[in-house]
Amino acid sequence: AECSCRVGGGLVQAGGSLRLSCAASRRIYSSSVLGWFRQAPGKERLFVAAIRWGTTRTYYEDSVRDRFTISRNSAENTVYLQMNNLKPDDAAVYYCAMGSQYGTTQDAYNYWGQGTLVTVSS
């Protein structure tokens, strides 16, 4: 994988928190955009959040805006997704992605991690 999704996925009760991290194996440029998508069973892969590597400007899907925080550590080439107040609807496989431009669709990103499963119990 071009990006390696590390620790963070797992099972959590509704209202709980998880942090996902994704270490990129490719060089990240200041113009790069790192993002998170998620895919629930039987559904399409949808945008969650993104961050511009150089400016750290962030973008969020509306349903997660006040609960999730995307951040990055440039020294470790890693992007994080802190997820708080998780809801059953947040359950999905989460993928990190990297591209050269911001977008909320998959085709804006060139490289993908292998995904990590997040399960939220009600």
N, C-alpha and C positions, 0 to 999 in steps of 0.2 A: 504494500500500500504506500501511496505517496505521503499520506499522513497516518500517523499511528494513534488510534484512540486508546488512551490508557485508562487507568482507573476511573471509577466514578459511577458507572452504571450499576444498577442493582435494584433491590426491592426496598420500597419505603412506604410508610403509611401516608395517607392523605394529610396534608399540612406539614409534612416533613421536608427535608432539604437533601440535595445531592449536589456534588460538583463533578462535572466532567472535564477532562483535560485531553488535549490532542497535541502531540508533538509532531511537527512537520519534518519529514526527512529531506525535503527539497529546500533550496534556498528561498528565503522569503525576502521580497523587495519592499521598499517603503511604499510602493504603489499597490502592493498586494492587498487583497481582501480575504480575510478568514471568516468562515461562516459555519453555522450549525443548522442542520435540517433534521427533520424527524419524519418517521414513517410508521404509522400504526398499521396493524394487520388489515389487509384488504384495501388499504387506502394509498393514495399517492404520497410521494415524498414532498414535504412542505417546508418552507422557510421558517426558521425560528429567530435567528439573530445573526448579525455580522459586525465585523470591526475592520476598519481600515488600519493596516499595520502601521503606517507612518504617522497619521494624525490621531489615531485611536478614536476616531468618530465611530459611534455605534448606531446600529439600527435594530429594531425589534418588530416582530409580529405583534399585533395589537393584544392578543390574549395573554402574552407573556411579559409585556412591557414593564409592568410594575412588580413582577415576581422574579424574573431572570436577569442576570447580569453577565454580559460577555466581557472578557478582558484578555490581555495578552502579556506574556513575559518575553521580551525580545531576546534576552540573554539565553533563554532556553528554547527559543523557537516554538513556543507553546501557546495555545489559545485555550481559554477556560470558559466554561458555562456554569455559573452558580445558579442553581435552581432552588428557589424557596417557595414555601406554601404550595407544594405540589398537589395536583388534582388528578383524579383518575383519568381525565381526558389528556393528561400529559404523557401517559404511558405510550411508549413507542420505542423503536430503535432509533437512536440518535447518531447522526453522521456529521463529522466535521468535513469541511471542504475549503479549498483554496483556489482563488482565481485572480485575474488581473483587473477585474472591474466589479463594482458592486451590482448585485441583482438579487431578486427574490425568487428567481427560478433556477432550476438545476443547470440550465445551459450557460449560466453566467460563471460557472465554476469548472475548472479544468481537472482538479485533483481531489480525490475523495479518500476518506478513511474507511475502515471496514465496518464501523458501526458498533454501538454499545447499547445493550438493552436496559431500558428503564421501566420498571414495573411499579405502579402506584396502587396500593390496596385502599379500598374505601372503608 
